[in-house]
Amino acid sequence: VIKSIEESDALQAFMHGEMPNIPQKVDTCKDMIDTCTELADQSKSSIDAFLGKWTLDTAVPRIQAMRRLVSFSKLMEGMVHQIHKLIKAMMTLLRVIAAKVPRAGDQ
């Protein structure tokens, strides 16, 4: 898509639907960041409980919670990587568009 915009008129690219749905990509990033925030909050609760007072009744659930925490961290790492890729792609796209669209003062 970026190459097609670089090689064409930006206004024409908008009119012909070559542009990806940027607002949808922004919403996707926001949803992924919200999910990471929720996972971080859950992780903090698990860590606080893990560091709390232990009994025979709480040992197994706390160990299981820590195992889930490791899974959460792997999930978050993957999501952060995808968020980074989406944001970089959107920034590149916006730079190309900005370079193609004439500025009001230049006309």
C-alpha positions in Angstrom: 0.0 0.0 0.0 2.8 2.4 0.9 4.6 1.8 -2.4 1.3 2.4 -4.3 0.9 5.7 -2.5 4.5 6.7 -3.1 4.0 6.1 -6.8 0.6 7.8 -7.1 -1.3 10.9 -6.1 -2.2 10.8 -2.4 -5.7 12.2 -3.1 -6.3 9.6 -5.8 -5.1 6.9 -3.4 -7.7 8.0 -0.8 -10.5 8.1 -3.4 -9.7 4.6 -4.7 -9.6 3.0 -1.3 -6.0 2.1 -1.4 -5.5 3.5 2.1 -5.8 1.0 5.0 -8.4 1.8 7.6 -6.1 3.8 9.9 -8.8 4.5 12.6 -9.4 0.7 12.8 -5.7 0.1 13.3 -5.6 2.8 16.0 -8.5 1.1 17.7 -6.7 -2.2 17.5 -3.6 -0.8 19.1 -5.8 0.8 21.9 -7.5 -2.5 22.5 -4.2 -4.3 22.7 -2.8 -1.7 25.1 -5.9 -2.0 27.3 -5.5 -5.8 27.4 -1.8 -5.4 28.4 -2.9 -3.0 31.1 -5.5 -5.5 32.4 -2.9 -8.3 32.4 -0.4 -6.1 34.2 -3.0 -5.3 36.9 -3.8 -9.0 37.3 -0.1 -9.8 37.5 0.4 -7.2 40.2 -2.4 -8.8 42.2 -0.8 -12.2 41.8 2.6 -10.9 42.9 1.2 -9.1 45.9 -0.6 -12.3 46.9 2.5 -14.4 46.3 4.5 -12.1 48.6 1.8 -12.3 51.3 1.3 -14.7 54.1 1.5 -18.4 53.1 -0.4 -21.3 54.5 -0.9 -24.9 53.3 -4.2 -23.9 51.9 -2.8 -20.9 49.9 0.4 -22.5 48.6 -1.0 -24.4 45.6 -3.2 -21.6 44.3 -0.4 -19.1 44.7 2.0 -21.3 42.7 -0.6 -21.8 40.0 -1.1 -18.0 39.9 2.6 -17.5 39.3 2.5 -20.1 36.5 -0.3 -18.1 34.9 1.8 -15.0 35.4 4.6 -16.5 33.3 2.0 -17.2 30.5 0.7 -13.6 30.8 4.2 -12.2 30.4 4.7 -14.2 27.2 1.3 -13.1 25.9 2.1 -9.5 26.7 5.5 -9.7 25.1 3.9 -10.9 21.8 1.2 -8.2 22.0 3.7 -5.4 22.6 5.7 -6.6 19.6 2.5 -6.5 17.4 1.6 -3.0 18.8 5.1 -1.8 17.9 4.8 -3.2 14.4 1.4 -1.6 13.9 2.5 1.8 15.1 5.6 1.8 13.0 3.6 0.9 9.9 1.1 3.7 10.6 3.9 6.2 11.1 5.5 5.2 7.9 2.2 5.4 6.1 1.5 8.9 7.5 5.0 10.1 6.6 4.5 9.0 3.0 1.1 10.7 2.9 2.5 13.9 4.4 5.2 14.0 1.8 2.7 13.5 -1.0 0.1 16.0 0.1 1.0 19.6 -0.8 1.1 22.1 2.0 -1.4 24.9 2.0 1.4 27.5 2.1 3.1 26.0 -0.9 0.2 26.5 -3.3 
